[in-house]
Amino acid sequence: MQLIEYQTASRETALYPDRDSNLWYPALGLIGEYHEWQMATDDTNRRKEAGDVAWYCAQICSELKEDLETAIAHPHPTHNSALVLMTLAEGVKKWHRDGGDAQKRQNILASVAWIWQTAVQQATEAETTALLEGNIQKLRDRKDRGVLQGSGDNR
């Protein structure tokens, strides 16, 4: 699965308030899912959480009218997850408060790239593709069953 295909497919499942003008929702979701990914104790749950991380990364890119592949090419220069998450949160807050500009956009996208490369990108391209395809299948199934919105992995 190509990243543009994933981004397009994931957007079809993006049901949240003020879609297309709301960075808050996917940014807060990304911070939460990244934390869940960090806390996962086994490979199965870690992969599920990585799929959720991927979804939120794709939504932030869509909100900023950026393709995911371009966005993840330039990660945040630090290796400190707390600093990356703070940069993301501050960037989104200032984007909504002051309006967007090139520097805020770059900070947000660099944070997304770092999180993607840390949590989603697996050892091989094939594993990443499988993760993305599995995430889309899960979301399409939930959409078909009318349980896309809500909480819990097993709905």
N, C-alpha and C positions, 0 to 999 in steps of 0.2 A: 504494500500500500504506500503510495507516494504521500508526502506530507500535505500537499494541496488537496488530495482526495480526502485525507483524514480531516483536515480543517473544514472542508465543505460539508462532509457527512456529519461532523460533530455540531456544526452550526444548525443543522436541521433539528437537533435535540435541545437547543438552547432556549429554554423557556424561563425567562426571568424578567423582572420589571425593567422597563425602559431599555430593552435590548437595542443596541446600536448607538446608545449614548450613555452607557453605564459601565464604567470601569470598576466601580466599587464591588459589585457582585462577584465578578470573576477573580478579582484580586484577593478579596477576603476568602473566597473559596479555595484559591490556590494556596494561600498561607495555611489554611486548615488541612488541606489534603497533603501538602508537603510534610506537615507535622505528623499526620497519620502514617505517611510513607516511612518517615524516620522511626516511628514507634513500632512498625510491623516487625514481628519476630520470626516469621517464616517466609520462605520464598513465594508461596502462593498468595498470601496477603500482601506482600510487598509488591508483587506484580499487579494485583488489583488496584492498590493505591497509586501505583505509577500510572496506570491507565486513567485514573481520576485526575492526577496531576496533569497529564497530557491534555485532557479535555479543557481544564481551566486555562492552560497556556494557550491553547488554540482560541479560546473565547477572548482572551485579552488581545491577542493579535488581530482577531476579527474586529473587535471594538476600535482598535487603532488603524484599521484598514491596511494591515500589514500581512504579508504571507508568512506563514510559520517557518518555512525553510530559511528565508532571509533573516527573520528575527532571531533564530537560534544560532546563527553563525557567529555572533559576537557576544560571548558571555561576559558577565560582570567580572572585573579583574581580580576580585578577592576570592579566598577560599573559606570565608567565614559565613556560614549560613545565616546567622543572626544579622549581620550587616547587609546581606543580600535582601532578606525579608524586610528589614527596616527601609532600605532604599526603595523597594517596591511600594511599601505602604506610604511612605512620604511622597514618592512620585505621583501616586494616584491621588492622594489628598490635595497636593498642589495643582495637579491637572484639573481637578474639579473646582477648586477654589479660585485659581488664577487663570485658567484656560491653558490649553495645550501649547507647547512650543517644542522645538527640536531637542533641546537638552532634556526636558522632562520625558519626552518620548523615548529618547535613547536610554535614559536611566531605567525606565520601566521595561523596555525590551531587553536590555542587558541582564536585568534580574530574571526575567522569564527564561532567557537563554541559559543562564547558570542553573536555574532550577531544573529545566528540561535536561540539560546534560548531566546533572547529578542524579536525578530520579528516574527519568524515562529512558534515556539512551542506554541500551543494554550492551552486553559484550559484543554482539554482532548485529548487523543490520537486519538479519532474518529474525532475531529475537525481538527487536524493536518493532518490526512490521507485524509480527504475531501479536504483540501487546496491543498495538493500535487497532488491528482488525478485531481482536477480542473485545476491546472497549466499545467499538462501534456496534458490534453484534449485541452486546449487553444492553446498550442504550436503545437500539432499535427494538429489541424485545420488550423493554420497559415501555417504550412509546406505544407499541402495538397493544400492550395489555393495559394502557392507561395509568401506569404507575411511574411515569417518568419523574414527576415531582414527588417529593417526600424524602424520607430518611431511611437509612439502612441499606446494606449491601444486598440483602436477600429479599427484595420486594418483588 
